[in-house]
């Protein structure tokens, strides 16, 4: 099994950054992505055709990525998720994608194509690729089943300095809203947001670290330094494969958060448009879908693969997977702006 490790040796980073701008050092494709998605297992067909992996730059949070792009960072493709779809389109930083240039587009399940913001005005703005959850992930040898069954364990004094949270606005507030009984954050009032921020302030008292790379978190959980985390599917899947006593629990009393992510074509991209389409097509292939599902524990939008082995790997269908969860959908801009300000204060101890 190959695992996602930030900065793995087979990826060539040809980015030159100057004054907030970035440009490719060659004509190579540039991908702005989450750490770990540089694993060639995801784009084998692209490698076969072009013989070289794309260059990568990473982000830990979609708001960080959004602001960086708006201030001049240039790349060919980026990898945002459902909650950012509308914002990125309205900001004019992405372009519609011509799905007729993707030979694997027909394999994408219809339920994913028209997610809010992914398809708009008769055009496809995001190609849906991966889906999964952010949920309580814990050391089974140190945390009881009862403790793992409630999100209130994040504020339990017993776990002071043994908690890790994502340095990710959307995931953090998904936890807070769920803990306060809200599963649709678009029904939340400003008072609900205030309550969510207050919950995160309580969590902060127990936090040892805010993780930005799942590989970092895996190391902390493997060593036993972190006992409970709010994490993505891959953390538990990889650690369990390495025989560490770590599990992810989606069906807590309060639920979990779910999301769908995909690739966008950035406006004014510097590289080859054909390479960009080849890369997306490779990620939609049967081999990439199988690899993502079996080695990383995420769902894929490839209907052929999911119908074949999805259910046995915990992904029957989107509807059942997202039941009793907070689906990360586009937010009211006023709510989101307040979240951004509050989260920075919370992490600073205020």
C-alpha positions in Angstrom: 0.0 0.0 0.0 1.2 3.5 -0.8 0.4 6.2 1.6 -0.1 10.0 1.2 3.0 11.8 2.5 3.5 15.5 2.0 6.5 16.2 -0.2 7.0 12.6 -1.3 10.1 12.1 -3.3 8.6 11.2 -6.7 6.9 14.5 -7.1 8.8 17.4 -8.7 8.0 20.8 -7.3 8.8 23.3 -10.0 7.1 26.3 -8.5 8.8 29.7 -8.2 7.0 32.0 -5.8 7.6 35.7 -5.8 5.5 38.3 -4.0 2.4 36.1 -3.7 2.7 35.1 -7.4 3.6 31.6 -8.7 4.5 30.3 -12.1 5.6 27.0 -13.5 9.4 26.6 -13.9 8.6 24.6 -17.1 5.5 23.8 -19.2 4.5 21.2 -16.6 0.9 21.1 -15.3 0.5 22.8 -11.9 -2.0 21.5 -9.4 -3.1 23.4 -6.3 -4.3 20.6 -3.9 -4.6 19.0 -0.5 -1.4 17.4 0.8 -1.3 13.8 -0.3 -3.2 13.9 -3.5 0.2 14.0 -5.3 0.2 10.2 -5.1 0.7 8.9 -8.7 -1.8 6.1 -7.9 -4.5 8.7 -8.6 -3.4 9.6 -12.1 -1.6 6.6 -13.6 -3.1 7.2 -17.0 -1.8 10.7 -17.0 1.7 9.4 -16.1 1.5 6.8 -18.9 0.7 9.5 -21.5 3.0 12.3 -20.3 5.8 10.5 -18.4 6.0 13.1 -15.7 3.9 14.0 -12.6 2.5 17.5 -12.4 4.0 20.1 -10.1 2.1 20.6 -6.8 1.4 23.4 -4.3 -0.6 22.6 -1.2 -3.3 24.2 0.9 -4.7 23.1 4.3 -8.0 25.1 4.1 -10.1 26.2 1.2 -10.4 29.8 2.4 -6.6 29.9 2.4 -6.6 28.6 -1.2 -9.3 31.0 -2.3 -7.4 34.0 -0.9 -4.1 32.9 -2.4 -5.7 32.5 -5.9 -7.4 35.9 -5.6 -4.0 37.6 -4.8 -2.4 36.2 -7.9 -1.3 32.6 -7.4 -1.4 30.8 -10.7 -2.1 27.1 -11.3 -4.0 25.0 -13.8 -6.3 22.9 -11.6 -7.4 23.1 -7.9 -9.4 20.8 -5.7 -12.1 22.5 -3.7 -15.2 20.9 -2.1 -19.0 21.4 -2.1 -19.1 24.3 0.4 -16.8 26.4 -1.8 -18.3 25.8 -5.2 -20.6 28.8 -5.5 -18.1 31.2 -3.9 -15.3 30.3 -6.3 -17.5 30.6 -9.4 -18.9 34.0 -8.3 -15.4 35.3 -7.6 -14.5 34.5 -11.3 -11.4 32.4 -10.4 -12.6 29.3 -12.2 -13.8 28.5 -15.7 -16.4 26.0 -16.9 -15.2 22.6 -18.0 -16.0 21.1 -21.4 -17.1 17.6 -20.3 -17.2 16.4 -24.0 -13.4 16.4 -23.7 -13.4 13.8 -20.9 -13.8 10.2 -22.0 -14.6 9.1 -18.5 -17.3 11.7 -17.8 -20.0 9.2 -18.7 -18.9 7.1 -15.7 -19.6 9.9 -13.2 -22.8 9.1 -11.2 -25.7 11.5 -12.0 -26.3 12.3 -8.3 -23.0 14.0 -8.1 -23.0 16.0 -11.3 -25.7 18.5 -10.2 -24.6 19.1 -6.6 -25.2 22.8 -5.7 -22.6 24.9 -7.4 -21.0 22.0 -9.4 -23.4 22.6 -12.3 -24.8 26.1 -13.0 -26.2 27.9 -16.0 -26.0 24.8 -18.2 -22.2 24.5 -17.5 -20.1 22.2 -15.4 -17.9 24.2 -13.0 -16.6 21.4 -10.9 -15.8 17.8 -11.8 -16.9 15.7 -8.8 -14.2 13.2 -7.8 -14.0 12.2 -4.2 -16.4 12.1 -1.2 -16.2 11.1 2.4 -16.5 12.2 6.0 -14.9 14.2 8.7 -15.7 12.4 11.9 -14.4 11.4 15.4 -11.3 9.3 15.0 -9.8 7.7 18.1 -7.4 5.3 19.8 -9.6 2.3 20.8 -7.1 1.3 23.5 -7.4 4.6 25.3 -10.9 5.9 24.5 -14.0 3.9 25.5 -16.8 3.1 23.1 -19.1 5.4 25.1 -16.6 8.3 24.9 -16.2 7.7 21.1 -20.0 7.8 20.7 -20.4 11.5 21.4 -18.8 14.7 20.0 -18.9 16.1 23.6 -15.7 14.1 24.2 -13.9 16.9 22.4 -14.6 19.2 25.4 -14.1 16.5 28.1 -11.3 17.6 30.5 -10.1 14.0 30.6 -8.6 14.6 27.1 -6.9 17.9 27.7 -3.8 18.1 25.4 -4.8 14.8 23.7 -7.1 16.3 21.1 -6.2 17.3 17.5 -8.4 19.5 15.3 -8.1 20.3 11.6 -6.7 23.7 10.8 -9.7 23.9 8.5 -12.6 26.4 8.9 -15.4 24.2 7.4 -14.5 21.0 9.2 -14.1 22.8 12.6 -17.5 24.5 12.4 -19.1 21.3 11.1 -18.1 19.7 14.4 -19.4 22.7 16.4 -22.7 22.9 14.7 -23.2 19.1 15.0 -22.3 19.2 18.7 -25.0 21.8 19.2 -27.6 19.7 17.4 -27.5 21.5 14.0 -27.2 19.2 10.9 -27.9 21.9 8.3 -25.7 24.9 8.8 -27.8 26.9 6.3 -30.6 27.0 8.9 -28.2 28.5 11.5 -28.8 32.0 12.9 -26.0 34.3 14.0 -26.9 33.2 17.6 -26.3 29.6 16.5 -22.9 30.6 15.0 -22.0 32.3 18.3 -22.9 29.1 20.1 -20.7 27.1 17.7 -17.8 29.5 18.2 -18.2 29.1 22.0 -18.1 25.3 21.6 -14.8 25.6 19.6 -13.4 27.8 22.4 -14.0 24.9 24.8 -12.5 22.5 22.4 -9.4 24.7 22.0 -8.6 24.2 25.7 -8.1 20.5 25.0 -6.3 20.9 21.7 -2.7 19.8 21.5 -2.3 20.7 17.8 -4.3 21.8 14.8 -3.3 19.5 11.9 -3.0 20.6 8.3 -1.6 17.4 6.8 -3.2 14.0 7.5 0.3 12.4 7.5 1.2 14.6 10.5 -2.0 13.5 12.3 -1.3 9.9 11.6 2.1 10.1 13.2 0.6 11.7 16.3 -2.1 9.1 16.7 0.3 6.2 16.0 2.6 7.4 18.8 -0.4 7.8 21.2 0.3 11.5 21.6 -3.2 12.2 20.2 -6.1 10.1 21.4 -9.1 11.8 19.7 -9.1 13.8 16.4 -11.7 15.2 14.0 -10.3 13.7 10.8 -10.9 12.4 7.3 -11.4 8.8 6.3 -7.8 8.1 5.3 -6.4 8.6 8.8 -8.2 5.6 10.3 -7.9 3.5 7.2 -4.1 3.9 6.9 -3.4 3.6 10.6 -5.6 0.4 10.9 -3.7 -1.1 7.9 -0.5 -0.5 9.9 -2.1 -2.4 12.9 -2.6 0.7 15.0 -5.7 0.6 17.3 -7.5 3.5 15.6 -11.0 3.7 14.3 -13.3 6.3 12.8 -16.9 6.6 14.0 -19.4 8.2 11.8 -22.6 7.2 13.7 -22.0 9.2 16.9 -25.0 10.5 18.8 -24.6 13.9 17.1 -23.5 12.5 13.7 -20.6 13.4 11.4 -19.8 15.8 8.6 -19.8 14.8 4.9 -18.5 16.4 1.7 -17.9 16.0 -2.0 -14.8 17.4 -3.7 -13.6 17.8 -7.2 -11.3 19.5 -9.6 -11.8 22.9 -11.1 -10.1 24.6 -14.0 -8.6 27.9 -12.8 -9.1 31.0 -14.9 -6.0 32.2 -16.8 -4.3 28.9 -16.2 -0.6 29.0 -17.3 -0.2 25.5 -18.5 -1.5 23.1 -21.2 -5.3 22.9 -21.3 -5.0 19.4 -22.9 -2.9 18.2 -20.0 -5.5 19.6 -17.5 -8.2 17.5 -19.2 -5.9 14.5 -19.3 -5.3 14.8 -15.6 -9.0 15.0 -14.7 -9.8 12.1 -17.0 -7.1 10.0 -15.3 -8.6 10.8 -11.9 -12.0 9.6 -13.1 -10.6 6.3 -14.4 -11.5 2.9 -13.0 -8.0 2.3 -11.7 -7.9 5.7 -9.8 -11.3 5.1 -8.4 -10.3 1.6 -7.1 -7.1 3.0 -5.6 -8.9 5.9 -3.8 -11.5 3.6 -2.4 -9.4 0.6 -1.3 -6.2 2.2 -0.3 -7.4 5.5 1.1 -11.0 4.9 2.3 -12.7 7.6 0.3 -15.7 7.2 -2.0 -15.3 8.0 -5.7 -17.9 9.2 -8.3 -17.0 6.5 -10.8 -20.3 4.5 -11.0 -18.7 1.3 -12.4 -16.3 0.9 -9.6 -18.7 2.0 -6.8 -21.4 -0.4 -8.0 -18.8 -3.2 -7.9 -17.0 -2.7 -4.6 -18.4 0.5 -3.0 -20.8 -1.1 -0.6 -18.2 -3.6 0.8 -15.9 -0.6 1.5 -18.6 1.4 3.3 -20.0 3.5 0.5 -23.3 2.1 -0.6 -24.7 5.4 -2.1 -24.5 9.1 -1.3 -27.9 9.3 0.2 -27.3 6.6 2.8 -23.8 7.8 3.5 -24.9 11.4 4.2 -27.9 10.4 6.4 -27.7 11.9 9.9 -24.7 14.1 8.9 -24.0 17.7 8.3 -23.3 17.9 4.5 -20.9 20.7 3.8 -22.9 22.8 1.4 -22.4 26.4 0.3 -22.9 28.9 3.2 -24.5 32.3 3.6 -21.6 34.7 2.9 -22.4 36.6 6.1 -22.2 33.5 8.2 -19.0 32.4 6.6 -17.2 35.7 7.0 -18.1 35.7 10.7 -16.8 32.1 10.9 -13.5 33.1 9.4 -13.0 35.9 11.9 -14.0 33.9 14.9 -11.9 30.8 14.0 -8.7 32.9 13.8 -9.4 34.3 17.2 -10.2 30.9 18.7 -7.0 29.4 17.5 -5.1 32.4 19.0 -6.8 31.7 22.4 -9.5 34.4 22.3 
